[in-house]
């Protein structure tokens, strides 16, 4: 160690308070990076485990492959394991008590398939030959058909075809039925003999509306014929962005027609085949990493900038005894190395401890919200620690480099006289006479102070600007991400939908029977009637105007034909909904003057692009009318019909209301108004939808099916809804945790910068007091300085924040389309917080120097 390094360490030891403040600043920064990196890896691990538990551990599935193609897949260098699966088809379940599930669905796995897919054995053993099967427990509990281990089954297995259809139906498509009669048949039947060797839990991947109960047999690759076809589910050696191209190339080179990806699992690895999704993820990651880096650099940079300002005399003395520019620069860089060696390990430990405690506290909440036994665990990987170390070292280097360059330029005379930071010229400290007239001498002195100490002033303003940008950017990111995920739910805010397959109404008796089931927590009944309406071109949606520009024939007399869905709610539901959206319930229930709540904002998914869109459905106003079209029964010509008055406009839909596409319009009325708008024939075609929320959706579904109502369909969507809620919870915990960290760092940054800056001005304050400034005047001067800091920071911080927010919006626009709106409540909160934080820091720092002895302060050379 050379003499300069020795003197640097000695100086750090002699100035313990300043050294400790700098170390704490770096520790906070490192802890933030550690916490963020660890939280990302921990949540990704949880969601990966959950996805595997739900759908199995596979990344790519090649469908309908023969034995030769299967061998090529096994021999591929990217392949780790291959699970063979095959869907044999459906067989009638004799004696089934569930009219909506009249089949057994026979599936085959090999030994690797049983290991890779979530098959939970409850009794007996797994099949070992293609003559053995395990049966879902739901066959006994739901269909009321009892089997025992050892039973022999003779099944006629075939494919489901809708009457007149030319392609087979699978498990994702519900039973086809109309007028209480099946409109599908089983074809290509083959007789198979099986022995029951065990029972399994109902598989997660079996949709609630699937028409067949799962039965699993064994597929033996060694006895596959040359023309036999199976599906190959591949777990890869390495999961990286190249897997999509690699799988497509492998399929093409081996004439494999269909390739599927386990998107639910791959998303949690940060991968997507969709260019829009991948572009969005890449853009957001780049923006967030930039935000973290800027926050860290600003915190550490200010600590070292103030350190150099304070050490200027010490560096000048080194220069006076022959230290070169390089040695002075290395002195500051070495200080950064020493502080980094201490702070980085401590910061990593603090970050891990903090995030570990956070995970421990939120685990029960996460398990409840995710409906899973999987726990969020602290995952510390070499990569997360490496990322933390690299980011921390990089930020320390950037933060120390500029102060180090500045230190190398300090001359001996300037440093000893301390003229580098304070340069007094009339022009430099000139202030407007208006300031003195409006605010007094204290404001003028405060403003001159800021102008005289420009570097310190700029450091504090820079801290404030960064804090503003960080907070607003992360707040906007969190709100946008939640909005995006809610958009992707496409209106699914219920667990199950109950309706008749033939489109008739559900009577009140049946509604009350279902609503009174033990686990039902909320329900809503919607009667739906479909009509058309002519809407003036000036009022139609923006997307429709573009279509009309290309094809004017879409208009008739300057009007566009909208498809209208009239939704009627019962009185209690309508009253609650009207109150929520600010509509007059009495107006809505008057059949003599029909009125409706219009949903003028819709969310939908563009089928062509896969983009989720939020858009204006119509540009109407409260009090205007919507005129329905009426078709002449003989000619089919549409003429003018009833009118309905717009009672309220909203983007808030009742539970269960499906989101239409552009050109469709949802309106909500009372049952009395619907009866007035529709004639007897139309009322006969009104369909009822009962939407439910339940604490145990599968149990509730079984109880509904046990009512034995013929042709009553239950669509249980809790699994897809649960998946969306998982993502919202994940993003909320991550984002709000990040906001808390950012806020804490920003406040620490500002307090550190201001209090250290004020401490360095003890001699200046002592001089002001010595010429007669009173304690009240001193307090006013600090208050005005706080205001100047806050105003200047907001003037720079808010525009920069708007730019960053727009960049985040554009990144999300790759996948989601909705209007850009500034978060005014967050902006107002930031404006208030800036002045509160700066004022508090000034009061805290002022209180520390208020009691200083004037003589001692004037004699003082070091703070």
Residue pairs with C-beta under 8 A, 6 or more apart in sequence:
4 318
4 323
4 327
4 328
4 330
4 331
4 334
5 330
5 331
5 334
7 318
7 331
8 331
8 334
8 335
8 338
9 338
11 311
11 314
12 19
12 335
12 338
12 339
13 19
15 310
15 862
18 306
18 307
18 310
18 756
18 863
19 339
21 303
21 752
21 756
22 303
22 304
22 307
22 339
23 339
23 342
23 343
23 346
24 748
25 299
25 300
25 302
25 303
25 748
25 749
25 752
26 299
26 300
26 303
26 339
26 340
26 343
26 344
26 347
26 392
26 396
27 343
27 346
27 347
27 350
28 299
28 347
28 744
28 745
28 748
29 295
29 296
29 299
29 300
29 347
29 392
29 395
29 745
30 343
30 344
30 346
30 347
30 348
30 350
30 351
30 388
30 392
31 347
31 348
31 350
31 351
31 354
32 292
32 295
32 296
32 351
32 741
32 742
32 745
33 292
33 296
33 347
33 351
33 387
33 388
33 391
33 392
34 347
34 348
34 350
34 351
34 352
34 355
34 384
34 388
35 351
35 352
35 354
35 355
35 737
35 741
36 292
36 738
36 741
37 384
37 387
37 388
38 351
38 352
38 355
38 378
38 379
38 380
38 384
39 355
39 734
39 737
40 384
40 734
41 379
41 380
41 381
41 383
41 384
42 355
42 359
42 376
42 377
42 378
42 379
43 376
43 730
43 733
43 734
44 268
44 269
44 270
44 379
45 377
45 379
46 366
46 374
46 375
46 376
46 377
47 268
47 726
47 730
48 265
48 268
48 269
49 374
50 370
50 372
50 374
50 726
51 262
51 264
51 265
51 268
52 118
52 265
53 118
53 204
53 372
53 374
54 118
54 204
54 205
54 264
54 719
55 118
55 204
55 205
55 262
55 264
55 265
56 83
56 116
56 117
56 118
56 205
56 233
56 262
57 116
57 117
57 235
57 265
58 83
58 116
58 117
58 233
58 234
58 235
58 262
58 265
59 234
59 235
59 236
59 239
59 243
59 261
59 262
59 265
59 266
60 233
60 234
60 236
60 243
60 247
60 259
60 260
60 261
60 262
61 231
61 232
61 233
61 234
61 259
61 260
61 261
61 262
62 69
62 73
62 231
62 232
62 234
62 247
62 250
62 251
62 256
62 258
62 259
63 231
63 256
63 257
63 258
63 259
63 260
64 229
64 230
64 231
64 256
64 257
64 258
65 73
65 229
65 230
65 231
65 232
65 254
65 256
66 226
66 227
66 228
66 229
67 221
67 224
67 225
67 226
67 228
69 232
69 254
69 255
69 256
70 82
70 84
70 221
70 224
70 230
70 232
72 250
72 253
72 254
73 79
73 82
73 232
73 234
73 250
73 254
74 82
76 250
77 237
78 236
78 237
78 238
78 243
78 246
78 250
79 234
79 235
79 236
79 237
80 234
80 235
80 236
80 237
81 112
81 116
81 234
81 235
82 112
82 232
82 233
82 234
82 235
83 109
83 110
83 112
83 113
83 115
83 116
83 117
83 232
83 233
83 234
83 235
84 108
84 109
84 110
84 112
84 113
84 219
84 221
84 230
84 231
84 232
84 233
85 107
85 108
85 109
85 110
85 113
85 117
85 219
85 230
85 231
85 233
86 107
86 108
86 219
86 229
86 230
86 231
87 105
87 106
87 107
87 108
87 170
87 171
87 231
88 106
88 107
88 108
88 157
88 192
88 217
89 105
89 106
89 157
89 158
89 159
89 160
89 186
89 188
90 103
90 104
90 105
90 106
90 157
90 158
90 159
90 160
90 186
90 211
90 212
91 103
91 104
91 106
91 155
91 156
91 157
91 158
91 186
92 102
92 103
92 104
92 156
92 186
93 101
93 102
93 103
93 104
93 139
93 143
93 145
93 212
93 213
94 145
95 143
95 144
95 145
96 102
96 143
96 144
96 145
97 142
97 143
97 144
97 145
97 706
97 708
98 142
98 143
98 144
98 705
99 705
99 708
99 710
99 711
100 174
100 175
100 209
100 211
100 705
100 712
100 713
100 714
101 142
101 143
101 175
101 210
101 211
101 212
101 213
101 705
102 175
102 182
102 211
103 160
103 211
103 212
103 213
104 135
104 139
104 155
104 212
104 213
104 215
105 171
105 206
105 210
105 211
105 212
105 213
105 214
105 215
106 133
106 155
106 157
106 192
106 215
106 216
106 217
107 214
107 215
107 216
107 217
108 130
108 216
108 217
108 218
108 219
108 230
109 117
109 119
109 216
109 218
109 219
110 218
110 219
110 220
110 221
113 219
113 233
114 126
116 233
116 235
117 233
118 203
118 204
118 205
119 126
119 134
119 200
119 203
119 216
120 200
120 201
121 134
121 198
121 199
121 200
122 137
122 198
122 199
122 200
122 201
123 149
123 198
123 199
124 134
124 149
124 196
124 197
124 198
124 199
125 197
125 198
126 134
126 197
126 198
126 218
127 133
127 134
127 197
127 198
127 216
127 217
127 218
128 197
128 218
129 218
129 220
130 217
130 218
130 219
130 220
130 223
131 193
131 194
131 195
131 217
132 194
132 195
132 196
132 197
132 217
132 218
133 153
133 194
133 195
133 196
133 197
133 215
133 216
133 217
134 196
134 197
134 198
134 199
134 200
134 215
134 216
135 147
135 196
135 198
135 199
135 200
135 213
135 214
135 215
136 199
136 200
136 201
136 202
136 203
136 206
136 213
136 214
136 215
137 199
137 200
137 201
137 202
138 202
138 213
138 214
139 145
139 147
139 213
140 146
140 147
140 199
141 702
142 213
142 702
142 705
143 213
147 153
147 196
147 199
148 196
149 196
149 197
149 198
149 199
150 195
150 196
151 195
151 196
152 193
152 194
152 195
152 196
153 193
153 194
153 195
153 196
154 191
154 192
154 193
155 191
155 192
155 194
156 186
156 189
156 190
156 191
157 189
157 190
157 191
157 192
158 186
158 187
158 188
158 189
158 190
159 168
159 169
159 186
159 187
159 188
160 168
160 169
160 170
160 176
160 184
160 185
160 186
160 211
161 167
161 168
161 169
161 184
161 185
161 186
161 187
162 169
162 176
162 183
162 184
163 176
163 183
163 184
163 185
165 184
169 176
169 184
171 206
171 207
171 210
171 211
171 212
172 207
172 210
173 211
174 209
174 210
174 211
174 713
174 715
175 182
175 184
175 211
176 182
176 183
176 184
177 183
177 184
177 501
177 711
178 501
178 502
179 502
180 502
180 710
180 711
194 215
194 217
200 214
200 216
202 214
202 698
203 214
204 719
206 214
207 716
207 719
208 496
208 697
208 698
208 701
208 714
208 715
208 716
208 717
208 718
208 719
209 713
209 714
209 715
209 716
219 230
221 230
224 230
236 243
239 266
239 269
239 271
240 271
241 271
241 278
243 266
243 271
244 261
244 271
244 273
247 259
247 261
248 259
250 256
251 257
251 258
251 259
261 273
263 272
263 273
264 723
266 272
270 281
270 285
271 278
272 278
272 281
274 610
274 815
276 609
276 610
276 611
276 814
276 815
277 814
277 815
279 811
279 814
280 811
280 812
280 814
280 815
283 807
283 810
283 811
283 814
284 477
284 808
284 811
284 812
287 473
287 477
287 804
287 807
287 808
287 811
288 477
291 469
291 470
291 473
291 474
291 804
292 391
293 391
293 394
293 395
294 466
294 469
294 470
295 466
295 470
295 742
295 745
295 746
296 391
296 392
296 395
297 395
297 398
297 399
298 462
298 463
298 466
298 749
299 463
299 745
299 748
299 749
299 752
300 395
300 396
300 399
300 400
301 398
301 399
301 402
301 403
302 459
302 462
302 463
302 749
302 752
302 753
303 399
303 752
304 332
304 335
304 336
304 399
304 400
304 403
305 402
305 403
305 455
305 459
306 456
306 459
306 753
306 756
306 757
306 760
307 332
307 335
307 403
308 315
308 332
308 403
308 404
308 406
308 407
309 421
309 455
309 456
309 760
310 760
310 862
310 863
311 407
312 407
312 410
312 415
312 418
312 420
312 421
313 415
313 416
313 418
313 861
313 862
315 323
315 328
315 331
315 407
315 410
315 415
316 410
316 411
316 412
316 413
316 414
316 415
316 416
317 412
317 415
317 416
318 327
318 328
318 331
319 328
319 410
319 411
319 412
319 415
320 412
320 416
323 331
325 408
325 409
326 408
328 407
328 408
328 410
329 404
329 405
329 407
329 408
330 404
331 404
331 407
332 400
332 403
332 404
332 407
333 397
333 400
333 401
333 404
335 400
336 396
336 397
336 399
336 400
336 404
339 396
340 392
340 393
340 396
344 388
344 389
344 392
344 393
347 392
348 385
348 388
348 389
351 388
352 378
352 380
355 378
356 378
358 737
359 376
359 377
359 378
362 376
362 733
363 375
363 376
366 375
366 376
366 729
366 733
367 373
367 374
367 375
369 725
369 726
369 729
370 722
370 725
370 726
370 729
371 722
410 420
414 420
421 453
421 455
421 456
422 452
422 453
423 452
424 452
428 451
428 452
428 454
429 448
429 451
429 452
430 451
431 444
431 447
431 448
431 451
435 443
435 444
435 447
436 443
436 444
439 784
440 780
441 777
442 777
442 780
442 781
442 784
443 780
443 781
443 784
445 768
445 781
446 781
446 782
446 784
446 785
446 788
447 784
447 785
447 788
449 761
449 764
449 781
449 785
450 457
450 785
450 788
450 789
451 457
453 757
453 761
456 757
456 760
457 789
459 753
459 757
460 750
460 753
460 754
460 757
460 789
461 789
461 792
461 793
461 796
463 746
463 749
463 750
463 753
464 750
464 789
464 790
464 793
464 797
464 834
464 838
465 793
465 796
465 797
465 800
466 746
466 749
466 797
467 742
467 746
467 747
467 749
467 750
467 797
467 834
468 793
468 794
468 797
468 798
468 800
468 801
468 830
468 834
469 797
469 800
469 801
469 804
470 742
470 745
470 746
471 739
471 742
471 743
471 746
471 826
471 830
471 833
472 797
472 798
472 801
472 804
472 805
472 823
472 826
472 827
472 830
473 801
473 804
473 805
473 808
474 735
474 738
474 739
474 742
475 739
475 823
475 826
476 804
476 805
476 808
476 809
476 823
476 826
477 735
477 808
478 731
478 732
478 735
478 736
478 738
478 739
479 823
479 826
480 808
480 809
480 812
481 731
481 735
481 812
482 728
482 731
482 732
483 614
483 816
483 818
484 612
484 812
484 815
484 816
485 724
485 727
485 728
485 731
486 603
486 728
487 603
487 612
487 613
487 614
487 816
487 818
488 605
488 612
488 724
488 816
489 721
489 724
490 603
490 604
490 605
490 612
490 659
491 603
491 653
491 657
491 658
491 659
492 717
492 720
492 721
492 724
493 653
493 655
493 656
493 721
494 524
494 655
494 656
494 691
494 692
494 693
494 717
494 721
495 692
495 693
495 694
495 697
495 700
495 716
495 717
495 718
495 721
496 691
496 692
496 694
496 697
496 700
496 701
496 714
496 715
496 716
496 717
496 718
497 656
497 689
497 690
497 691
497 692
497 714
497 715
497 717
498 506
498 514
498 689
498 690
498 691
498 692
498 704
498 712
498 713
498 714
498 715
499 506
499 687
499 688
499 689
499 690
499 712
499 713
499 715
500 506
500 687
500 688
500 711
500 712
500 713
501 711
501 712
501 713
502 711
503 685
503 687
504 687
504 688
505 527
505 686
505 687
505 688
506 525
506 688
506 690
506 712
510 707
510 709
511 523
511 525
511 690
513 707
514 520
514 523
514 690
514 692
514 704
514 707
515 523
515 690
515 692
517 694
517 700
517 703
517 704
518 703
519 694
519 695
519 696
519 697
519 699
519 700
520 692
520 693
520 694
520 700
521 693
521 694
521 695
522 655
522 692
522 693
523 690
523 691
523 692
523 693
524 569
524 573
524 654
524 655
524 656
524 690
524 691
525 569
525 570
525 573
525 688
525 689
525 690
525 691
526 567
526 568
526 569
526 654
526 656
526 657
526 688
526 689
526 691
527 567
527 568
527 671
527 674
527 686
527 687
527 688
528 565
528 566
528 567
528 568
528 686
528 687
528 688
528 689
529 565
529 566
529 568
529 674
529 677
529 678
529 682
529 683
529 685
529 686
530 563
530 564
530 565
530 566
531 564
531 566
531 628
531 629
531 641
531 677
532 561
532 562
532 563
532 564
532 628
532 629
532 638
533 561
533 562
533 564
533 626
533 627
533 628
533 629
533 665
534 556
534 557
534 559
534 560
534 561
534 562
534 627
534 629
535 559
535 560
535 561
535 562
535 618
535 620
535 626
536 558
536 559
536 560
537 545
537 548
537 555
537 558
537 559
537 560
538 619
539 618
539 619
539 620
540 548
540 560
540 562
540 618
540 619
541 615
541 616
541 617
541 618
541 619
541 662
541 663
542 615
542 616
543 615
543 662
544 560
544 662
544 663
547 554
548 554
548 555
548 560
554 560
554 561
561 629
561 638
562 618
562 663
562 664
562 665
563 660
563 663
563 664
563 665
564 626
564 628
564 664
564 665
564 667
565 660
565 664
565 665
565 666
565 667
566 596
566 667
566 669
566 674
566 677
566 678
567 654
567 657
567 666
567 667
567 668
567 669
568 668
568 669
568 670
568 671
568 673
568 674
568 686
569 577
569 654
569 668
569 669
569 670
569 671
570 671
571 589
571 670
571 671
573 654
574 585
574 588
574 589
574 668
574 670
575 585
577 583
577 597
577 654
577 668
578 584
578 585
578 588
578 597
578 648
579 585
580 652
581 597
581 648
581 650
581 652
582 648
582 650
583 597
583 647
583 648
584 595
584 647
584 648
587 593
587 595
587 645
587 647
588 595
588 596
588 597
588 647
588 669
588 670
588 673
589 670
589 672
589 673
590 673
591 670
591 672
591 673
591 675
591 676
592 676
593 645
594 642
594 643
594 644
594 645
594 669
594 673
594 676
594 677
595 644
595 645
595 646
595 647
595 669
595 673
596 626
596 644
596 645
596 646
596 647
596 667
596 668
596 669
596 673
597 647
597 648
597 649
597 650
597 667
597 668
597 669
598 618
598 620
598 626
598 646
598 648
598 649
598 650
598 665
598 666
598 667
599 617
599 650
599 651
599 652
599 653
599 657
599 665
599 666
599 667
599 668
600 616
600 617
600 618
600 619
600 620
600 649
600 650
600 651
601 614
601 615
601 616
601 617
601 650
601 651
602 614
602 615
602 617
602 659
602 660
602 661
602 662
602 664
602 666
603 612
603 613
603 614
603 659
604 612
604 613
604 615
604 659
604 660
604 661
604 662
605 611
605 612
605 613
606 612
606 613
610 815
611 815
611 816
611 817
612 815
612 816
612 817
613 816
613 817
613 818
614 816
614 817
614 818
614 819
615 662
615 817
615 818
617 660
617 662
617 664
617 665
617 666
618 665
620 626
620 646
620 649
621 646
621 649
622 646
622 647
622 648
622 649
623 645
623 646
624 645
624 646
625 643
625 644
625 645
625 646
626 643
626 644
626 646
626 665
626 667
627 640
627 641
627 642
627 643
628 641
628 642
628 643
628 644
628 677
629 638
629 639
629 640
629 641
630 638
630 639
630 640
630 641
630 642
631 637
631 638
631 639
632 638
632 639
642 676
642 677
644 667
644 669
644 673
644 677
653 659
653 666
654 668
655 691
655 693
656 689
656 691
657 666
657 668
660 666
669 677
674 683
674 686
675 683
678 686
692 700
694 700
694 718
697 716
697 718
698 716
698 718
701 714
701 716
704 712
704 714
705 714
746 837
747 837
750 837
750 838
750 841
751 837
751 840
751 841
751 844
754 789
754 838
754 841
754 842
754 845
755 841
755 844
755 845
755 848
756 863
757 845
758 782
758 842
758 845
758 846
758 848
758 849
759 845
759 848
759 849
759 863
760 863
761 849
762 849
762 852
762 857
762 860
762 863
763 857
763 858
763 860
765 778
765 849
765 852
765 857
766 852
766 854
766 855
766 857
766 858
767 858
768 778
768 781
769 778
769 854
770 854
770 858
773 781
775 850
778 846
778 850
779 846
782 842
782 843
782 846
783 839
783 842
785 842
786 835
786 838
786 839
786 841
786 842
787 835
789 838
790 834
790 835
790 838
793 834
793 838
794 831
794 834
797 830
797 834
798 827
798 830
802 822
805 822
805 823
806 820
809 820
849 857
